[in-house]
Amino acid sequence: MILTGQEIEQQVAQGRVVIDGFDPARIEPNSYGFRLADTLLRYDDGVLDPAVPPRYERLVMDDGGLVLEPHRFYLGSTLEAMGSEHHAATLYACRSVATLGMWIQFSAPLGHSGAIFPWTLEITVAQRLRVYPGMVVGKIAFWALQGQPHRYAGKYTGSRSVVPSRLAQESVHAGRELVVTGR
């Protein structure tokens, strides 16, 4: 069951939902509008390998913003740390940003219960688009849990800003025989 905006506000007041810098003006009927933080990451490697930590460039925006380029992938983060020990969360783009051709979360929108931090956003654009730090880019919705809660304790626990992929921390070749050819 999704929480209404009014219920999100009540859960924040009770400390059951965390939204740093909570602003009641950003409550929506079933969600809360979050903002883009000032730092983006852009991968440097021409080919990304899940077994190797990716190299990246850190881009810090000033008040003039930053022009994002199509055919590039960026990681950003929410300005707010958000989450709940008592609810799961999902992230969505706001319609106004989506209709400018900006996608902010297209493959990993689920936030597990217990995950409370600034959320890393997966960003791409359809055409050149200027973005600004602090602009509202999406919304977070909270969902009631059914069953025994299990607190998130994954490799992104403790994040304080945008985080590149940590897939290399896992054994990507586990359970498979690695075949090397050409030697």
KAQUI-V466232 format. One record per residue. N is the residue number from 1. RES is the residue in three letters. PHI is phi in radians with two decimals (NA if undefined). OMEGA is omega in radians with two decimals (* if undefined). D_FIRST is the distance of its C-alpha to the first C-alpha in Angstrom with 2 decimals. Layout:
n:N res:RES phi:PHI omega:OMEGA d_first:D_FIRST
n:N res:RES phi:PHI omega:OMEGA d_first:D_FIRST
This chain:
n:1 res:MET phi:NA omega:-3.13 d_first:0.00
n:2 res:ILE phi:-1.41 omega:3.08 d_first:3.82
n:3 res:LEU phi:-1.42 omega:3.03 d_first:6.57
n:4 res:THR phi:-1.30 omega:3.08 d_first:9.42
n:5 res:GLY phi:-1.00 omega:3.12 d_first:12.81
n:6 res:GLN phi:-1.08 omega:3.12 d_first:14.15
n:7 res:GLU phi:-1.23 omega:3.06 d_first:11.67
n:8 res:ILE phi:-1.02 omega:3.14 d_first:12.48
n:9 res:GLU phi:-1.05 omega:3.12 d_first:16.06
n:10 res:GLN phi:-1.16 omega:3.13 d_first:15.90
n:11 res:GLN phi:-1.17 omega:3.04 d_first:14.46
n:12 res:VAL phi:-1.11 omega:3.14 d_first:17.31
n:13 res:ALA phi:-1.07 omega:-3.14 d_first:19.77
n:14 res:GLN phi:-1.50 omega:-3.12 d_first:18.90
n:15 res:GLY phi:1.39 omega:-3.14 d_first:19.26
n:16 res:ARG phi:-1.56 omega:2.99 d_first:15.86
n:17 res:VAL phi:-2.18 omega:3.13 d_first:15.21
n:18 res:VAL phi:-1.89 omega:2.99 d_first:18.45
n:19 res:ILE phi:-2.44 omega:3.13 d_first:19.66
n:20 res:ASP phi:-1.11 omega:-3.13 d_first:23.47
n:21 res:GLY phi:1.22 omega:-3.10 d_first:25.24
n:22 res:PHE phi:-0.93 omega:3.11 d_first:22.31
n:23 res:ASP phi:-2.24 omega:-3.12 d_first:23.34
n:24 res:PRO phi:-0.97 omega:3.14 d_first:21.62
n:25 res:ALA phi:-1.17 omega:-3.12 d_first:23.16
n:26 res:ARG phi:-1.73 omega:3.03 d_first:20.83
n:27 res:ILE phi:-1.29 omega:3.09 d_first:17.60
n:28 res:GLU phi:-2.06 omega:-3.07 d_first:16.18
n:29 res:PRO phi:-0.94 omega:-3.12 d_first:13.84
n:30 res:ASN phi:-2.40 omega:-3.07 d_first:10.69
n:31 res:SER phi:-2.83 omega:3.09 d_first:12.66
n:32 res:TYR phi:-2.29 omega:-3.12 d_first:15.91
n:33 res:GLY phi:-1.38 omega:3.13 d_first:19.13
n:34 res:PHE phi:-1.90 omega:-3.03 d_first:20.96
n:35 res:ARG phi:-1.94 omega:3.12 d_first:24.66
n:36 res:LEU phi:-1.48 omega:3.07 d_first:26.95
n:37 res:ALA phi:-1.30 omega:-3.01 d_first:29.16
n:38 res:ASP phi:-1.45 omega:-3.06 d_first:32.90
n:39 res:THR phi:-2.00 omega:3.05 d_first:33.38
n:40 res:LEU phi:-2.11 omega:3.02 d_first:32.96
n:41 res:LEU phi:-2.03 omega:3.06 d_first:34.20
n:42 res:ARG phi:-2.32 omega:-3.11 d_first:36.02
n:43 res:TYR phi:-1.14 omega:3.13 d_first:37.15
n:44 res:ASP phi:-1.62 omega:-3.04 d_first:40.95
n:45 res:ASP phi:-1.23 omega:3.07 d_first:41.40
n:46 res:GLY phi:-1.19 omega:3.08 d_first:42.34
n:47 res:VAL phi:-2.23 omega:3.10 d_first:40.79
n:48 res:LEU phi:-1.56 omega:-3.14 d_first:37.88
n:49 res:ASP phi:-2.09 omega:-3.08 d_first:38.21
n:50 res:PRO phi:-1.10 omega:3.12 d_first:35.20
n:51 res:ALA phi:-1.55 omega:-3.08 d_first:37.75
n:52 res:VAL phi:-2.19 omega:3.07 d_first:39.09
n:53 res:PRO phi:-1.00 omega:-3.07 d_first:37.42
n:54 res:PRO phi:-1.28 omega:2.98 d_first:37.45
n:55 res:ARG phi:-1.53 omega:-3.09 d_first:39.83
n:56 res:TYR phi:-2.61 omega:3.04 d_first:38.49
n:57 res:GLU phi:-1.83 omega:3.09 d_first:39.66
n:58 res:ARG phi:-1.65 omega:-3.14 d_first:37.97
n:59 res:LEU phi:-1.95 omega:-3.14 d_first:37.93
n:60 res:VAL phi:-1.91 omega:-3.12 d_first:37.67
n:61 res:MET phi:-1.48 omega:2.94 d_first:37.26
n:62 res:ASP phi:-1.78 omega:-3.11 d_first:39.18
n:63 res:ASP phi:-1.09 omega:3.11 d_first:38.64
n:64 res:GLY phi:-1.38 omega:3.09 d_first:40.10
n:65 res:GLY phi:1.36 omega:-3.09 d_first:37.20
n:66 res:LEU phi:-2.59 omega:3.09 d_first:37.60
n:67 res:VAL phi:-1.54 omega:3.08 d_first:38.05
n:68 res:LEU phi:-1.53 omega:-3.08 d_first:35.90
n:69 res:GLU phi:-1.85 omega:3.04 d_first:37.65
n:70 res:PRO phi:-1.14 omega:-3.14 d_first:36.41
n:71 res:HIS phi:1.16 omega:3.04 d_first:36.77
n:72 res:ARG phi:-2.16 omega:3.12 d_first:35.92
n:73 res:PHE phi:-2.00 omega:-3.13 d_first:32.86
n:74 res:TYR phi:-2.13 omega:2.94 d_first:31.88
n:75 res:LEU phi:-1.99 omega:3.06 d_first:29.59
n:76 res:GLY phi:-2.24 omega:3.05 d_first:28.48
n:77 res:SER phi:-2.59 omega:3.05 d_first:26.09
n:78 res:THR phi:-1.27 omega:3.06 d_first:23.97
n:79 res:LEU phi:-1.17 omega:-3.10 d_first:26.16
n:80 res:GLU phi:-1.59 omega:2.86 d_first:23.53
n:81 res:ALA phi:-1.40 omega:-3.05 d_first:22.54
n:82 res:MET phi:-2.50 omega:3.05 d_first:18.76
n:83 res:GLY phi:2.66 omega:-3.08 d_first:16.19
n:84 res:SER phi:-2.82 omega:2.97 d_first:14.95
n:85 res:GLU phi:-1.35 omega:-2.97 d_first:15.94
n:86 res:HIS phi:-1.92 omega:-3.07 d_first:12.73
n:87 res:HIS phi:-2.47 omega:2.92 d_first:10.03
n:88 res:ALA phi:-1.53 omega:-3.12 d_first:10.32
n:89 res:ALA phi:-2.30 omega:2.99 d_first:11.25
n:90 res:THR phi:-2.31 omega:-3.14 d_first:12.33
n:91 res:LEU phi:-1.89 omega:3.13 d_first:15.50
n:92 res:TYR phi:-2.44 omega:2.99 d_first:16.75
n:93 res:ALA phi:-1.29 omega:2.99 d_first:20.12
n:94 res:CYS phi:-1.43 omega:-3.05 d_first:20.63
n:95 res:ARG phi:-1.03 omega:-3.11 d_first:22.22
n:96 res:SER phi:-1.06 omega:3.11 d_first:25.50
n:97 res:VAL phi:-1.34 omega:-3.13 d_first:26.10
n:98 res:ALA phi:-1.05 omega:-3.12 d_first:25.11
n:99 res:THR phi:-1.34 omega:2.95 d_first:27.59
n:100 res:LEU phi:-1.60 omega:3.12 d_first:30.27
n:101 res:GLY phi:1.55 omega:3.11 d_first:29.86
n:102 res:MET phi:-1.97 omega:3.06 d_first:28.15
n:103 res:TRP phi:-1.87 omega:-3.07 d_first:25.50
n:104 res:ILE phi:-2.02 omega:-3.07 d_first:23.92
n:105 res:GLN phi:-2.81 omega:-3.04 d_first:21.44
n:106 res:PHE phi:-1.99 omega:3.12 d_first:22.01
n:107 res:SER phi:-2.44 omega:-3.10 d_first:21.68
n:108 res:ALA phi:-2.41 omega:-3.05 d_first:19.79
n:109 res:PRO phi:-1.48 omega:-3.04 d_first:16.66
n:110 res:LEU phi:-1.46 omega:3.02 d_first:14.61
n:111 res:GLY phi:-1.93 omega:-3.11 d_first:15.02
n:112 res:HIS phi:-1.25 omega:3.05 d_first:14.89
n:113 res:SER phi:-1.07 omega:-3.12 d_first:14.27
n:114 res:GLY phi:1.59 omega:3.09 d_first:17.69
n:115 res:ALA phi:-1.52 omega:-3.12 d_first:18.75
n:116 res:ILE phi:-2.28 omega:-3.14 d_first:19.96
n:117 res:PHE phi:-2.96 omega:2.98 d_first:22.59
n:118 res:PRO phi:-1.17 omega:-3.05 d_first:23.56
n:119 res:TRP phi:-1.48 omega:3.05 d_first:21.90
n:120 res:THR phi:-1.32 omega:-3.11 d_first:24.46
n:121 res:LEU phi:-1.88 omega:3.09 d_first:24.20
n:122 res:GLU phi:-1.70 omega:-2.95 d_first:25.78
n:123 res:ILE phi:-2.04 omega:2.95 d_first:27.88
n:124 res:THR phi:-2.55 omega:-3.12 d_first:30.14
n:125 res:VAL phi:-2.28 omega:3.14 d_first:31.68
n:126 res:ALA phi:-1.41 omega:3.09 d_first:33.25
n:127 res:GLN phi:-2.57 omega:-3.13 d_first:36.23
n:128 res:ARG phi:-0.97 omega:-3.08 d_first:37.65
n:129 res:LEU phi:-2.55 omega:3.08 d_first:35.31
n:130 res:ARG phi:-1.50 omega:3.06 d_first:35.91
n:131 res:VAL phi:-2.08 omega:-3.07 d_first:33.06
n:132 res:TYR phi:-2.23 omega:3.06 d_first:33.33
n:133 res:PRO phi:-1.13 omega:3.12 d_first:32.14
n:134 res:GLY phi:1.52 omega:3.12 d_first:29.60
n:135 res:MET phi:-1.32 omega:3.09 d_first:28.51
n:136 res:VAL phi:-1.27 omega:-3.11 d_first:24.86
n:137 res:VAL phi:-2.09 omega:-3.08 d_first:23.92
n:138 res:GLY phi:-2.81 omega:-3.14 d_first:20.16
n:139 res:LYS phi:-2.42 omega:3.07 d_first:16.77
n:140 res:ILE phi:-2.01 omega:3.07 d_first:14.22
n:141 res:ALA phi:-2.02 omega:-3.14 d_first:10.47
n:142 res:PHE phi:-2.03 omega:-3.05 d_first:8.55
n:143 res:TRP phi:-2.20 omega:3.08 d_first:5.52
n:144 res:ALA phi:-1.20 omega:3.11 d_first:5.42
n:145 res:LEU phi:-1.58 omega:3.00 d_first:8.02
n:146 res:GLN phi:-2.16 omega:-3.08 d_first:9.21
n:147 res:GLY phi:1.76 omega:-3.10 d_first:12.98
n:148 res:GLN phi:-1.24 omega:3.12 d_first:15.65
n:149 res:PRO phi:-1.12 omega:3.06 d_first:15.03
n:150 res:HIS phi:-2.22 omega:-3.05 d_first:17.62
n:151 res:ARG phi:-1.25 omega:3.07 d_first:18.84
n:152 res:TYR phi:-1.08 omega:3.10 d_first:19.78
n:153 res:ALA phi:-2.48 omega:-3.08 d_first:23.58
n:154 res:GLY phi:-1.42 omega:-3.04 d_first:24.51
n:155 res:LYS phi:-1.23 omega:3.10 d_first:27.49
n:156 res:TYR phi:-1.77 omega:3.10 d_first:25.96
n:157 res:THR phi:-0.99 omega:3.10 d_first:25.38
n:158 res:GLY phi:1.50 omega:3.12 d_first:27.32
n:159 res:SER phi:-1.02 omega:3.13 d_first:27.42
n:160 res:ARG phi:-2.08 omega:3.10 d_first:28.71
n:161 res:SER phi:-2.85 omega:-3.13 d_first:28.96
n:162 res:VAL phi:-1.03 omega:-3.06 d_first:28.96
n:163 res:VAL phi:-2.26 omega:3.05 d_first:29.58
n:164 res:PRO phi:-1.25 omega:3.14 d_first:31.34
n:165 res:SER phi:-0.99 omega:3.05 d_first:30.49
n:166 res:ARG phi:-1.98 omega:-3.13 d_first:31.14
n:167 res:LEU phi:-1.04 omega:-3.13 d_first:31.21
n:168 res:ALA phi:-1.10 omega:3.09 d_first:34.91
n:169 res:GLN phi:-1.26 omega:3.08 d_first:34.06
n:170 res:GLU phi:-1.61 omega:3.06 d_first:32.99
n:171 res:SER phi:-1.53 omega:-3.08 d_first:35.63
n:172 res:VAL phi:-1.24 omega:-3.14 d_first:35.05
n:173 res:HIS phi:-1.79 omega:-3.11 d_first:37.92
n:174 res:ALA phi:-1.04 omega:3.08 d_first:36.79
n:175 res:GLY phi:1.40 omega:3.14 d_first:37.48
n:176 res:ARG phi:-2.19 omega:3.02 d_first:39.60
n:177 res:GLU phi:-1.48 omega:3.13 d_first:43.30
n:178 res:LEU phi:-1.49 omega:-3.12 d_first:44.18
n:179 res:VAL phi:-1.83 omega:3.12 d_first:46.98
n:180 res:VAL phi:-1.84 omega:-3.13 d_first:49.21
n:181 res:THR phi:-2.02 omega:3.04 d_first:51.51
n:182 res:GLY phi:1.45 omega:3.11 d_first:54.40
n:183 res:ARG phi:-1.99 omega:* d_first:56.34
